[in-house]
Amino acid sequence: MTHFIDIKGVHHAYKTKHGPLPVLDGLDVAVPKGEFCAVVGPSGCGKSTLTKLISGLMRPDRGAVILDGQEVTSPRKTVGMAFQNPVMLEWRTILQNVMLPLEIVAPGMKTAEAEARARHLLEMVGLKGFEHKKPSELSGGMRQRASLCRAIVHKPDVLIMDEPFGALDNFTREDLWQTMRDLRAAEPFTCVLITHDLRESVFLGDQVIVLSGRPARTQFVLNVDLPADRTIDILYEPKAVDMLHLLRDQIRIAQGRDGEMH
């Protein structure tokens, strides 16, 4: 089967003054077009390195990163990114911040068309009426909503999310999971989500990939058999609870703590 994202036997090490620091060791990841792939693993195992390789910000030492049938060798315009810290330009309004990728990726687009696209997304995430506010006038959750809009305003083929909800309180985080679910239904894209939250991985993912301890390889893949229109309540149902227990056990193994009582 041909996958939209295909990571084959990737090895990567960082150069340090003490010599190479291996972070990825023969990593294999396959994500079909339109799927949401959540990646979990121990802290420092190379999850963020994976996002840099997919986006083309880095090249692996060995192996290949294939995106839509082509090897990734440089940054791609067809990739959108959202991070834990939703960096916004304070001298621009929220609307202008969301429009920024269109100015870079599609400079020929008419301003009215770009503005209409940005306004549409802001309305979808509940920010209608805040278009002309400055970032400092919005809460952390609202800024993250705007950041999600900015990440997909140019209709990327792939959205990479590196712990985008990690700094938010639990209630805001769960609310944004549902926003993400709705965005995905309305704006189809292939997504790779890096997260430390197992509940988040099950709620949002079609598959959850567990990475081993550093240097990371693919330790386990969980196919999330839950309805696409899932609500938060589904996380308390037996099927989801069993998935969470299974993932927690896999994280213990990745951390070298599989001998502990649980």
Secondary structure as a PSIPRED ss2 file (coil, helix, strand):
# PSIPRED VFORMAT (PSIPRED V4.0)

   1 M C   1.000  0.000  0.000
   2 T C   1.000  0.000  0.000
   3 H C   1.000  0.000  0.000
   4 F C   1.000  0.000  0.000
   5 I E   0.000  0.000  1.000
   6 D E   0.000  0.000  1.000
   7 I E   0.000  0.000  1.000
   8 K E   0.000  0.000  1.000
   9 G E   0.000  0.000  1.000
  10 V E   0.000  0.000  1.000
  11 H E   0.000  0.000  1.000
  12 H E   0.000  0.000  1.000
  13 A E   0.000  0.000  1.000
  14 Y E   0.000  0.000  1.000
  15 K E   0.000  0.000  1.000
  16 T E   0.000  0.000  1.000
  17 K C   1.000  0.000  0.000
  18 H C   1.000  0.000  0.000
  19 G E   0.000  0.000  1.000
  20 P E   0.000  0.000  1.000
  21 L E   0.000  0.000  1.000
  22 P E   0.000  0.000  1.000
  23 V E   0.000  0.000  1.000
  24 L E   0.000  0.000  1.000
  25 D E   0.000  0.000  1.000
  26 G E   0.000  0.000  1.000
  27 L E   0.000  0.000  1.000
  28 D E   0.000  0.000  1.000
  29 V E   0.000  0.000  1.000
  30 A E   0.000  0.000  1.000
  31 V E   0.000  0.000  1.000
  32 P C   1.000  0.000  0.000
  33 K C   1.000  0.000  0.000
  34 G C   1.000  0.000  0.000
  35 E C   1.000  0.000  0.000
  36 F E   0.000  0.000  1.000
  37 C E   0.000  0.000  1.000
  38 A E   0.000  0.000  1.000
  39 V E   0.000  0.000  1.000
  40 V E   0.000  0.000  1.000
  41 G C   1.000  0.000  0.000
  42 P C   1.000  0.000  0.000
  43 S C   1.000  0.000  0.000
  44 G C   1.000  0.000  0.000
  45 C C   1.000  0.000  0.000
  46 G C   1.000  0.000  0.000
  47 K H   0.000  1.000  0.000
  48 S H   0.000  1.000  0.000
  49 T H   0.000  1.000  0.000
  50 L H   0.000  1.000  0.000
  51 T H   0.000  1.000  0.000
  52 K H   0.000  1.000  0.000
  53 L H   0.000  1.000  0.000
  54 I H   0.000  1.000  0.000
  55 S H   0.000  1.000  0.000
  56 G C   1.000  0.000  0.000
  57 L C   1.000  0.000  0.000
  58 M C   1.000  0.000  0.000
  59 R C   1.000  0.000  0.000
  60 P C   1.000  0.000  0.000
  61 D C   1.000  0.000  0.000
  62 R E   0.000  0.000  1.000
  63 G E   0.000  0.000  1.000
  64 A E   0.000  0.000  1.000
  65 V E   0.000  0.000  1.000
  66 I E   0.000  0.000  1.000
  67 L E   0.000  0.000  1.000
  68 D C   1.000  0.000  0.000
  69 G C   1.000  0.000  0.000
  70 Q E   0.000  0.000  1.000
  71 E E   0.000  0.000  1.000
  72 V C   1.000  0.000  0.000
  73 T C   1.000  0.000  0.000
  74 S C   1.000  0.000  0.000
  75 P C   1.000  0.000  0.000
  76 R C   1.000  0.000  0.000
  77 K C   1.000  0.000  0.000
  78 T C   1.000  0.000  0.000
  79 V E   0.000  0.000  1.000
  80 G E   0.000  0.000  1.000
  81 M E   0.000  0.000  1.000
  82 A E   0.000  0.000  1.000
  83 F E   0.000  0.000  1.000
  84 Q C   1.000  0.000  0.000
  85 N C   1.000  0.000  0.000
  86 P C   1.000  0.000  0.000
  87 V C   1.000  0.000  0.000
  88 M C   1.000  0.000  0.000
  89 L C   1.000  0.000  0.000
  90 E C   1.000  0.000  0.000
  91 W C   1.000  0.000  0.000
  92 R C   1.000  0.000  0.000
  93 T C   1.000  0.000  0.000
  94 I H   0.000  1.000  0.000
  95 L H   0.000  1.000  0.000
  96 Q H   0.000  1.000  0.000
  97 N H   0.000  1.000  0.000
  98 V H   0.000  1.000  0.000
  99 M H   0.000  1.000  0.000
 100 L H   0.000  1.000  0.000
 101 P H   0.000  1.000  0.000
 102 L H   0.000  1.000  0.000
 103 E H   0.000  1.000  0.000
 104 I H   0.000  1.000  0.000
 105 V H   0.000  1.000  0.000
 106 A C   1.000  0.000  0.000
 107 P C   1.000  0.000  0.000
 108 G C   1.000  0.000  0.000
 109 M C   1.000  0.000  0.000
 110 K C   1.000  0.000  0.000
 111 T H   0.000  1.000  0.000
 112 A H   0.000  1.000  0.000
 113 E H   0.000  1.000  0.000
 114 A H   0.000  1.000  0.000
 115 E H   0.000  1.000  0.000
 116 A H   0.000  1.000  0.000
 117 R H   0.000  1.000  0.000
 118 A H   0.000  1.000  0.000
 119 R H   0.000  1.000  0.000
 120 H H   0.000  1.000  0.000
 121 L H   0.000  1.000  0.000
 122 L H   0.000  1.000  0.000
 123 E H   0.000  1.000  0.000
 124 M H   0.000  1.000  0.000
 125 V C   1.000  0.000  0.000
 126 G C   1.000  0.000  0.000
 127 L C   1.000  0.000  0.000
 128 K C   1.000  0.000  0.000
 129 G C   1.000  0.000  0.000
 130 F C   1.000  0.000  0.000
 131 E C   1.000  0.000  0.000
 132 H C   1.000  0.000  0.000
 133 K C   1.000  0.000  0.000
 134 K C   1.000  0.000  0.000
 135 P H   0.000  1.000  0.000
 136 S H   0.000  1.000  0.000
 137 E H   0.000  1.000  0.000
 138 L C   1.000  0.000  0.000
 139 S C   1.000  0.000  0.000
 140 G H   0.000  1.000  0.000
 141 G H   0.000  1.000  0.000
 142 M H   0.000  1.000  0.000
 143 R H   0.000  1.000  0.000
 144 Q H   0.000  1.000  0.000
 145 R H   0.000  1.000  0.000
 146 A H   0.000  1.000  0.000
 147 S H   0.000  1.000  0.000
 148 L H   0.000  1.000  0.000
 149 C H   0.000  1.000  0.000
 150 R H   0.000  1.000  0.000
 151 A H   0.000  1.000  0.000
 152 I H   0.000  1.000  0.000
 153 V C   1.000  0.000  0.000
 154 H C   1.000  0.000  0.000
 155 K C   1.000  0.000  0.000
 156 P C   1.000  0.000  0.000
 157 D C   1.000  0.000  0.000
 158 V E   0.000  0.000  1.000
 159 L E   0.000  0.000  1.000
 160 I E   0.000  0.000  1.000
 161 M E   0.000  0.000  1.000
 162 D E   0.000  0.000  1.000
 163 E C   1.000  0.000  0.000
 164 P C   1.000  0.000  0.000
 165 F C   1.000  0.000  0.000
 166 G C   1.000  0.000  0.000
 167 A C   1.000  0.000  0.000
 168 L C   1.000  0.000  0.000
 169 D C   1.000  0.000  0.000
 170 N H   0.000  1.000  0.000
 171 F H   0.000  1.000  0.000
 172 T H   0.000  1.000  0.000
 173 R H   0.000  1.000  0.000
 174 E H   0.000  1.000  0.000
 175 D H   0.000  1.000  0.000
 176 L H   0.000  1.000  0.000
 177 W H   0.000  1.000  0.000
 178 Q H   0.000  1.000  0.000
 179 T H   0.000  1.000  0.000
 180 M H   0.000  1.000  0.000
 181 R H   0.000  1.000  0.000
 182 D H   0.000  1.000  0.000
 183 L H   0.000  1.000  0.000
 184 R H   0.000  1.000  0.000
 185 A H   0.000  1.000  0.000
 186 A H   0.000  1.000  0.000
 187 E C   1.000  0.000  0.000
 188 P C   1.000  0.000  0.000
 189 F C   1.000  0.000  0.000
 190 T E   0.000  0.000  1.000
 191 C E   0.000  0.000  1.000
 192 V E   0.000  0.000  1.000
 193 L E   0.000  0.000  1.000
 194 I E   0.000  0.000  1.000
 195 T C   1.000  0.000  0.000
 196 H C   1.000  0.000  0.000
 197 D C   1.000  0.000  0.000
 198 L H   0.000  1.000  0.000
 199 R H   0.000  1.000  0.000
 200 E H   0.000  1.000  0.000
 201 S H   0.000  1.000  0.000
 202 V H   0.000  1.000  0.000
 203 F H   0.000  1.000  0.000
 204 L H   0.000  1.000  0.000
 205 G C   1.000  0.000  0.000
 206 D C   1.000  0.000  0.000
 207 Q E   0.000  0.000  1.000
 208 V E   0.000  0.000  1.000
 209 I E   0.000  0.000  1.000
 210 V E   0.000  0.000  1.000
 211 L E   0.000  0.000  1.000
 212 S C   1.000  0.000  0.000
 213 G C   1.000  0.000  0.000
 214 R C   1.000  0.000  0.000
 215 P C   1.000  0.000  0.000
 216 A E   0.000  0.000  1.000
 217 R C   1.000  0.000  0.000
 218 T E   0.000  0.000  1.000
 219 Q E   0.000  0.000  1.000
 220 F E   0.000  0.000  1.000
 221 V E   0.000  0.000  1.000
 222 L E   0.000  0.000  1.000
 223 N E   0.000  0.000  1.000
 224 V C   1.000  0.000  0.000
 225 D C   1.000  0.000  0.000
 226 L C   1.000  0.000  0.000
 227 P C   1.000  0.000  0.000
 228 A C   1.000  0.000  0.000
 229 D C   1.000  0.000  0.000
 230 R C   1.000  0.000  0.000
 231 T C   1.000  0.000  0.000
 232 I H   0.000  1.000  0.000
 233 D H   0.000  1.000  0.000
 234 I H   0.000  1.000  0.000
 235 L H   0.000  1.000  0.000
 236 Y H   0.000  1.000  0.000
 237 E C   1.000  0.000  0.000
 238 P H   0.000  1.000  0.000
 239 K H   0.000  1.000  0.000
 240 A H   0.000  1.000  0.000
 241 V H   0.000  1.000  0.000
 242 D H   0.000  1.000  0.000
 243 M H   0.000  1.000  0.000
 244 L H   0.000  1.000  0.000
 245 H H   0.000  1.000  0.000
 246 L H   0.000  1.000  0.000
 247 L H   0.000  1.000  0.000
 248 R H   0.000  1.000  0.000
 249 D H   0.000  1.000  0.000
 250 Q H   0.000  1.000  0.000
 251 I H   0.000  1.000  0.000
 252 R H   0.000  1.000  0.000
 253 I H   0.000  1.000  0.000
 254 A H   0.000  1.000  0.000
 255 Q C   1.000  0.000  0.000
 256 G C   1.000  0.000  0.000
 257 R C   1.000  0.000  0.000
 258 D C   1.000  0.000  0.000
 259 G C   1.000  0.000  0.000
 260 E C   1.000  0.000  0.000
 261 M C   1.000  0.000  0.000
 262 H C   1.000  0.000  0.000
